[in-house]
Amino acid sequence: MASPSPEQVIESQRQDWNRVAGGWEKWDRFFDEQMAFLNHRLVADTRLRSGMRVLDLGSGTGYPALLAAQTVGPTGNVVGVDLAAQMLDAAKRKTSSLKLSNITFQTGDVTSLPFAKVSFDAVTTRFCLMFLPEIPKAVAEIARVLKPNAWVAAAVWSAPDKNPYLKIPIDIIKQFIELPPPDPSAPGIFRLAKPGDLASMLQHAGFADISEQEFLGDVRFSAAEDYFSSLMDIAAPIQNLWTKLTSPQQGEARQRILETAGQYRKESIVALPIAVRMVAGRKPG
């Protein structure tokens, strides 16, 4: 079977993320709180300050774009781009509730940005690049739209074994159905997990002062049931695998996920480890 074209991959992902937009909005406050440390790290790595113009790629329901807008203030502005219009609808509702007037959101393909060259003071992107069919093309676009001496900062998932939060359901689904080994060059959750992969793409695109760190944390739930519910609401790639199970298999898989997640209970919470690869680089002046 022929591999899908980049255009087909993009369209499939557009449909996937639109499908889970309601789930993201349902869990919005929870994940905004759980991932706040990553948002602040991206803002720090791009050296954001008052008056800057920022581009956020893969904004989803609004972060870190909203934090960037609060950081650059009324004299700056932020543009958030995402494939999924329904995800951005949620981001726009948050923008209104926060009374922010310096941020706009628009649908678009990260590998073909509709902006003039050297038009942004910074680019942020959280959990977006690894899903792209043509990552080097996206990195080249980031380099094109950035001003000289401006920074890009990206967060992508690190190795599966360091991410029980994501790995548990995948491992358990594999107990019921045979899944082909992941293509290391295909879009996916762990596409940029290998040390140096994204950094080398930035270097090839001409970036300097490149930094890379594996940033450890956890996602904390009051119960394993909440963890499972959130997966089924927001995790489009895992949802796609889940649909391959029969109804009885889903029931058994759910129980195994709950039991495995419960092994990470610490007193009153279930704390599931995550490892995020933080990569930043400066476009030379």
Buried (B, 14 or more C-beta within 10 A) or exposed (E): EEEBEBEEBBEBBBEBBBBBBBBBBBBBEBBBEBBEEBBEBBBEBBBBEEEBBBBBBBBBBBBBBBBBBBBBBEEBBBBBBBBBBBBBBBBBBBBEEEEBEBBBBEEBBBBEBEBEEBBBBBBBBBBBBBBBBBBBBBBBBBBBBBBEEBBBBBBBBBBBEBBBBBBBBBBBBEEBEEEEEEEEEEBBBBBBBEBEBBBBBBBEBEBEEBBBEEBEBBBBBEBBBBBBBBBBBBBBBBBEBBEEBEEEBBEBBBEBBBEBBEEBEEEEEBBBBBBBBBBBBBBEE
